[in-house]
Amino acid sequence: MPGFYISSLKSDINIKQFGVEHTGQAGDVVISTFMKTKEEKNDKVLSGAYSYKLIEKLDMDDMKKYENKEIYLIYIRLFNGALCTHLIRQNYTEVASPFLDIDFFNFCLSIPIGFRINHKIYKKWIIEKYPEAANFKWEKIGSKITDSKIKVTFNRVKSKLIRIFGGNSNKNSMNPFDYWYQNDKAIYNFINQYFCDNIDNSKIDDELRNSITYLFNEGTTIEKLQALTVLSAVKYYFGA
């Protein structure tokens, strides 16, 4: 689904006036890390998924191919996930992100993970080299990086409680999917109608159909969109 929207958006923009599309992607990961603790780097517990409802169906042996969990998540979540639209974007213009420079990428990964966790070295870098940027609140923590630990902790706990009890229904979220789904009839109708029109595709076996239906009926809006992504992929590649 994201690829469709990117392609649709690009086709409506006069790309000729732009030399390159600067996405800035991977910055949050490269300068920091997917990890929350140093110990997590070597565990074999899956994390970083948008949904855990069908997690038991995944083959976790795939993690064994990678040096550690951080490298695994860089390939699976970053390269295969966050950067998956770069090929689509390159049909229209050149795409770039300074954080994907190989030398810079390798240098960041050479920094001990203890310095990278929770953006420790990133925050110090901003405060020293670009203090004006420190005046903006980080949406993730609801605070400035110069705020006291008490204030940051309070805002972090507050944001976490909103996510737990309100999901994405908070319209001030960066991507308030649940809010859009609940308040925009066009989005609500499209999502539900697309599911109804495609769930009985003969190319989908009963086990997969049951999993998709479960995810759609019991999931958040993001999980509903995951279900629609599977349905649209089957329809596109294998027909109705």
C-alpha positions as a printed Julia matrix, in Angstrom:
240×3 Matrix{Float64}:
   0.0     0.0     0.0
   2.73    2.62    0.83
   4.31    2.01   -2.58
   1.01    2.8    -4.31
   0.67    6.1    -2.49
   4.29    7.09   -3.17
   3.86    6.34   -6.89
   0.56    8.23   -7.01
   2.07   11.23   -5.24
   5.16   11.36   -7.47
   3.11   11.17  -10.66
   1.33   14.4    -9.65
   4.47   16.39   -8.86
   6.54   18.29  -11.41
   9.8    16.5   -10.64
  11.74   18.47  -13.28
  12.25   21.35  -10.89
  13.98   19.1    -8.34
  17.44   17.61   -8.73
  17.25   15.13   -5.88
  14.8    13.98   -3.22
  16.42   14.21    0.2
  14.56   11.74    2.41
  16.75   11.84    5.5
  15.82    8.21    6.05
  17.84    5.98    8.38
  19.18    8.92   10.41
  17.37    7.98   13.59
  18.7     4.42   13.37
  22.25    5.0    12.16
  23.18    7.67   14.7
  21.32    5.82   17.44
  20.15    2.19   17.33
  17.09   -0.04   17.34
  18.23   -1.36   20.71
  16.94   -0.11   24.06
  19.61   -1.87   26.17
  23.15   -3.15   25.52
  22.07   -6.66   26.5
  19.36   -6.74   23.85
  21.97   -6.72   21.09
  22.71  -10.42   21.52
  19.29  -11.81   22.43
  17.11  -13.76   20.03
  13.76  -12.19   20.89
  11.99  -10.55   17.97
  11.29   -6.84   18.32
  10.49   -3.87   16.12
   7.38   -5.45   14.58
   4.25   -3.39   13.91
   2.13   -6.32   15.07
   2.74   -9.32   17.31
  -0.65  -10.98   16.85
   0.64  -13.64   14.43
   4.23  -13.61   15.58
   4.26  -17.33   16.36
   3.92  -18.08   12.65
   7.28  -16.52   11.83
  10.43  -18.61   11.43
  12.91  -17.03   13.83
  15.78  -19.13   12.44
  16.2   -16.28    9.97
  17.93  -14.29   12.72
  20.8   -16.79   12.78
  22.07  -15.49    9.45
  23.05  -12.17   11.03
  25.89  -11.24   13.35
  23.59   -9.91   16.05
  20.12   -8.51   16.58
  21.09   -4.96   15.64
  22.39   -6.06   12.24
  19.29   -8.23   11.79
  16.97   -5.26   12.4
  19.01   -3.0    10.14
  18.47   -5.42    7.25
  14.87   -6.41    8.0
  13.34   -3.22    9.39
  15.53   -0.56    7.81
  16.62   -1.85    4.39
  13.59   -4.03    3.63
  11.1    -1.8     5.44
  11.89    1.91    5.73
  13.83    2.05    2.46
  11.49   -0.13    0.39
  10.06    2.85   -1.5
  13.44    4.09   -2.78
  13.18    1.97   -5.92
   9.77    3.47   -6.63
  11.02    7.01   -6.01
  13.93    6.46   -8.41
  11.47    6.06  -11.27
  10.92    9.82  -10.94
  14.08   11.37   -9.48
  17.31   10.55   -7.67
  16.9     9.7    -3.98
  19.45   10.41   -1.28
  19.99   10.39    2.45
  23.33   11.43    3.98
  22.89    8.76    6.63
  23.19    6.04    4.0
  26.75    7.02    3.08
  28.67    3.78    3.56
  31.66    5.29    5.35
  29.42    7.29    7.7
  27.2     4.26    8.28
  30.16    2.05    9.19
  31.66    4.73   11.41
  28.42    5.05   13.4
  28.19    1.28   13.86
  31.78    1.26   15.15
  30.74    3.49   18.08
  30.03    1.34   21.19
  26.31    0.76   21.48
  26.25    2.17   25.0
  27.0     5.61   23.57
  24.33    5.31   20.89
  21.39    3.95   22.9
  18.61    6.48   23.49
  20.4     8.93   21.15
  23.01    9.78   23.8
  25.8    10.84   21.46
  23.26   12.21   18.95
  21.84   14.63   21.55
  25.3    15.79   22.63
  26.17   16.35   18.98
  23.07   18.51   18.42
  23.61   20.57   21.57
  27.25   21.27   20.74
  27.12   21.66   16.94
  23.58   22.92   16.28
  22.11   24.24   19.55
  19.21   25.95   17.73
  17.83   22.5    16.86
  17.72   21.65   20.55
  14.92   24.2    20.99
  12.45   21.9    19.22
  10.49   19.27   21.12
  11.06   15.67   20.11
   7.69   14.13   19.35
   8.86   10.75   20.68
   9.47   12.06   24.21
   7.35   15.22   24.15
  10.28   17.25   25.46
  13.34   19.18   24.41
  16.6    17.25   24.69
  17.84   19.93   27.08
  14.95   19.4    29.52
  15.62   17.88   32.94
  15.51   14.11   33.32
  12.44   14.44   35.54
  10.51   16.37   32.89
  11.61   14.02   30.11
  10.63   10.97   32.17
   7.22   12.47   33.0
   6.48   13.29   29.36
   7.75    9.89   28.2
   5.44    8.07   30.65
   2.55   10.32   29.63
   3.13    9.59   25.93
   3.39    5.86   26.63
   0.09    5.83   28.52
  -1.6     7.68   25.65
  -0.29    5.06   23.19
  -1.38    2.17   25.43
  -4.89    3.42   26.18
  -5.54    5.59   23.16
  -3.53    3.89   20.41
  -3.19    6.21   17.43
  -6.57    7.79   18.15
  -4.69   10.81   19.46
  -4.92   13.26   16.54
  -1.67   14.92   17.58
   0.33   11.78   16.86
   2.68   11.86   13.86
   0.58    9.15   12.18
  -2.85    9.04   13.88
  -4.17    6.05   11.91
  -6.87    5.13   14.44
  -8.04    8.74   14.59
  -8.34    8.91   10.8
 -10.12    5.55   10.68
 -12.59    6.54   13.38
 -13.32   10.06   12.14
 -13.02    9.98    8.34
 -15.9     8.07    6.75
 -14.14    7.84    3.38
 -11.12    6.11    4.95
 -13.33    3.89    7.12
 -15.47    2.83    4.16
 -12.5     2.25    1.86
 -10.68    0.01    4.34
 -13.72   -2.1     5.16
 -14.94   -2.33    1.57
 -11.52   -3.34    0.26
 -11.36   -6.13    2.83
 -14.84   -7.41    1.95
 -14.15   -7.26   -1.79
 -10.87   -9.21   -1.63
 -10.87  -11.59    1.34
 -12.55  -14.39   -0.66
  -9.88  -14.4    -3.37
  -9.53  -18.04   -4.52
  -5.73  -17.66   -4.55
  -5.74  -17.39   -0.73
  -5.87  -20.69    1.18
  -8.04  -21.15    4.26
  -5.2   -20.86    6.79
  -3.99  -17.56    5.37
  -7.55  -16.27    5.01
  -8.23  -17.04    8.68
  -5.04  -15.23    9.73
  -5.85  -12.17    7.62
  -9.42  -12.07    8.94
  -8.24  -12.38   12.53
  -5.7    -9.57   12.08
  -8.28   -7.34   10.4
 -11.09   -7.92   12.9
  -9.02   -7.84   16.08
  -6.28   -5.42   15.11
  -5.6    -1.72   15.24
  -5.9     0.36   12.09
  -2.25   -0.32   11.28
  -2.94   -4.05   11.56
  -6.01   -3.69    9.36
  -3.78   -2.02    6.77
  -1.32   -4.91    7.06
  -4.17   -7.26    6.23
  -5.1    -5.11    3.23
  -1.46   -5.09    2.1
  -1.5    -8.89    1.89
  -4.8    -8.86    0.01
  -3.58   -6.23   -2.46
  -0.29   -8.09   -3.02
  -2.11  -11.35   -3.77
  -4.5    -9.56   -6.11
  -1.72   -7.71   -7.91
   0.62  -10.67   -8.42
  -1.83  -13.57   -8.7
  -5.11  -12.01   -9.77
  -8.57  -12.01   -8.26
